[in-house]
Amino acid sequence: MPLAFATLSLVAGDAAADDLAACNGALVRGQELVRAGKLLEARAAYPGCLRAECNAELRAVCANFVAELTQRVPTLRLVARSRSGAALSGVRFFVDDKPASGDAVEVDPGAHRVRAVAAGHDTAGVTIDARVGEGTREVVLALAPNASAPDP
């Protein structure tokens, strides 16, 4: 379901106008980030328009956007195995050269480089294309033993 883009303009007093401007600013910033494909940053921007100082109608719009983004953000579940299929322990994962857990790694849509590193094994890597709304994708990396370690 595509996100709608909206901004709310309401007339209010000076302090309320400042709050409204900040609330509208958070909404607009979130929408700009969504258009740029930066869903994670957008989701982080939207709480600025969920504050109690924001108009109830604007808070409802923001809450809807946050809920939709939660469904749209791709998630990676990273798994490393030996070439024979055995589970490996002590594996370190990296997504776009940043350390990542293997459980649930949220990413923006687009290409991402995933690597797994484990003692006694060669580094394995793959480039994946995460898509909006695909849910959780399992990324399995098969690590080959290096010359100094047998494959379990």
C-alpha positions in Angstrom: 0.0 0.0 0.0 1.7 3.3 -1.0 2.1 6.0 1.5 0.0 9.1 0.9 1.8 12.4 1.2 0.1 15.1 3.1 0.8 18.2 5.2 -1.7 19.8 7.6 -2.0 23.5 8.1 -3.9 24.8 11.0 -4.2 28.3 12.5 -3.2 28.5 16.1 -1.6 30.8 18.7 2.1 31.7 18.9 3.3 28.7 21.0 0.9 26.4 19.3 2.0 27.7 16.0 5.6 26.8 16.8 4.5 23.3 17.9 2.4 23.0 14.7 5.4 24.1 12.6 7.6 21.5 14.3 5.0 18.8 13.9 4.4 19.6 10.3 8.2 19.7 9.8 8.6 16.2 11.1 5.8 15.0 8.8 7.2 16.7 5.8 10.7 15.4 6.6 9.4 11.9 6.9 7.7 12.1 3.6 10.8 13.4 1.9 12.8 10.5 3.3 10.2 8.0 2.1 10.4 9.5 -1.4 14.2 9.1 -1.3 13.9 5.4 -0.3 15.2 6.0 3.2 12.5 4.2 5.1 14.5 3.7 8.3 15.3 7.4 8.6 11.7 8.3 7.8 10.4 6.1 10.5 12.8 7.8 12.9 11.5 11.2 11.8 7.8 10.6 12.2 7.8 10.4 16.1 8.4 14.2 15.9 4.8 14.5 14.8 3.4 12.1 17.3 4.2 14.3 20.3 1.3 15.4 22.6 1.8 19.0 21.4 0.9 18.0 17.9 -2.7 18.3 16.6 -4.7 15.1 17.0 -5.4 14.9 13.3 -1.7 15.3 12.5 -0.8 12.7 15.1 -3.3 10.3 13.5 -1.7 10.8 10.0 1.8 10.3 11.4 0.7 7.1 13.3 -0.7 5.7 10.1 2.6 6.5 8.2 4.6 4.8 11.0 2.4 1.7 10.9 2.7 1.5 7.1 6.4 1.9 7.2 6.7 -1.0 9.6 5.1 -3.2 7.0 7.3 -1.8 4.1 10.8 -2.0 5.7 12.7 -5.0 4.4 14.2 -7.3 7.1 17.1 -9.7 6.7 17.7 -12.8 8.8 21.3 -13.8 8.4 22.4 -17.4 8.6 25.9 -18.9 8.2 26.6 -22.5 7.6 29.6 -24.6 6.6 29.7 -25.8 3.0 28.4 -29.2 4.3 25.4 -27.4 5.8 26.3 -27.5 9.5 25.5 -24.5 11.6 28.5 -22.4 12.5 29.1 -20.6 15.8 31.0 -17.4 16.5 30.0 -15.9 13.1 30.2 -12.1 12.7 27.9 -10.6 10.1 28.2 -7.3 8.3 25.7 -5.4 6.2 27.2 -2.7 4.0 30.4 -3.0 6.1 28.6 -2.3 9.4 28.3 -5.0 12.1 24.9 -6.7 12.2 23.2 -9.3 14.3 21.8 -12.3 12.4 18.4 -12.2 13.9 16.5 -9.4 12.2 18.4 -6.6 10.4 16.2 -3.9 9.0 17.5 -2.3 5.8 16.3 0.3 3.3 15.2 -0.9 -0.1 18.0 -1.4 -2.6 21.3 -3.2 -2.9 23.1 -4.3 0.2 26.4 -6.2 0.6 26.2 -9.0 3.3 29.3 -10.7 4.6 29.9 -13.4 7.2 33.2 -13.9 8.9 34.1 -16.9 11.2 37.4 -18.2 12.5 38.8 -21.0 10.5 36.7 -20.2 7.5 37.0 -18.0 4.4 34.8 -14.9 4.4 31.6 -15.3 2.5 29.6 -12.5 0.9 26.7 -11.8 -1.3 24.9 -8.7 -2.6 21.1 -8.7 -2.2 18.4 -6.4 -3.5 16.0 -5.7 -0.7 12.5 -4.8 -1.9 9.8 -2.6 -0.3 7.3 -4.7 1.6 9.0 -8.1 1.1 9.0 -8.8 4.8 11.8 -11.0 6.2 14.2 -12.6 3.8 16.6 -15.3 5.0 20.1 -14.8 3.6 22.2 -18.0 3.9 25.9 -17.7 3.5 28.0 -20.9 3.1 31.5 -20.5 4.5 34.3 -22.7 3.2 37.0 -23.8 5.6 40.3 -22.2 5.1 43.4 -24.4 4.7 44.1 -24.5 8.4 40.6 -25.7 9.6 38.5 -28.7 8.7 34.9 -28.3 7.6 32.6 -29.5 10.5 
